[in-house]
Amino acid sequence: MTDALKGAVVNYRRGPKTQNPKECILRFPNVKSVGEAARLMGRKVAWPVGERKCRGKIVALHGEGGLVIARFRKGLPGFALGTQVEIIG
């Protein structure tokens, strides 16, 4: 799972009328099942932008396709959607 160290921000966690910018849905390239995604639970992630890094933690699974939900300390900006995140711990 060395290629799973970098993933992408897919979207914010949303409801019918709200969205939560502190919680984001992430996709990692070689993670295709719930079992593989479960191994990422509790790992720390970082969204790098120059010197500033938003740090978060993978807290839940999302669906059956291997997506995970990460909760960040501060909300990610809108231009973070589609960009890379990396596992740091």
C-alpha positions in Angstrom: 0.0 0.0 0.0 2.9 2.4 -0.7 0.9 4.1 -3.4 -2.0 4.8 -1.0 0.1 7.4 0.8 -1.3 10.1 -1.5 -5.0 10.5 -2.1 -7.5 13.0 -3.4 -10.2 15.2 -1.7 -13.5 14.1 -3.4 -16.0 16.3 -1.6 -17.1 17.7 1.7 -19.3 15.5 3.9 -22.8 16.7 3.0 -26.4 16.4 4.0 -29.5 17.4 2.1 -29.3 21.0 3.3 -25.8 21.4 5.0 -22.2 20.7 4.3 -19.4 20.3 6.8 -16.1 21.8 5.6 -14.2 20.1 8.5 -15.1 16.6 7.2 -14.0 15.6 3.8 -14.4 12.4 1.7 -11.1 11.1 0.5 -10.2 8.6 -2.3 -6.9 6.7 -2.3 -5.9 5.1 -5.7 -5.3 1.5 -4.7 -8.0 1.2 -2.1 -11.1 -0.4 -3.7 -12.9 -2.2 -0.9 -14.2 -1.6 2.6 -11.6 -4.0 4.0 -8.7 -2.1 2.5 -10.2 1.2 3.6 -10.6 -0.1 7.2 -6.8 -0.4 7.5 -6.5 3.4 7.0 -8.8 4.2 10.1 -7.0 6.3 12.6 -4.2 7.4 10.3 -3.3 11.1 10.2 -3.6 13.0 6.9 -2.3 16.4 5.8 -3.5 18.7 3.0 -0.4 20.7 2.0 -0.6 24.3 0.6 2.8 25.8 0.6 4.0 26.3 4.1 0.5 25.8 5.7 -0.7 22.3 6.3 -4.2 21.4 7.4 -4.0 18.3 9.5 -6.7 15.7 10.1 -7.5 12.2 10.9 -9.4 9.4 9.1 -12.4 8.7 11.2 -15.0 6.7 9.2 -15.6 4.7 6.1 -17.9 6.1 3.3 -19.8 3.6 1.2 -18.7 0.3 -0.3 -16.1 1.6 -2.8 -13.2 2.2 -0.4 -13.7 5.9 0.3 -13.0 7.3 3.8 -14.0 10.4 5.8 -11.3 12.6 7.4 -12.0 15.2 10.0 -9.7 18.2 9.8 -8.8 20.6 12.6 -9.8 23.6 10.5 -12.1 23.5 7.6 -10.6 23.0 4.1 -11.1 25.8 1.6 -13.2 25.2 -1.5 -10.2 25.1 -3.8 -9.0 22.0 -1.9 -11.6 19.9 -3.7 -9.8 17.6 -6.2 -6.3 18.3 -4.8 -4.0 15.8 -3.1 -3.7 14.8 0.5 -1.0 12.6 2.0 -0.9 10.2 5.0 1.6 11.4 7.5 1.2 8.9 10.4 
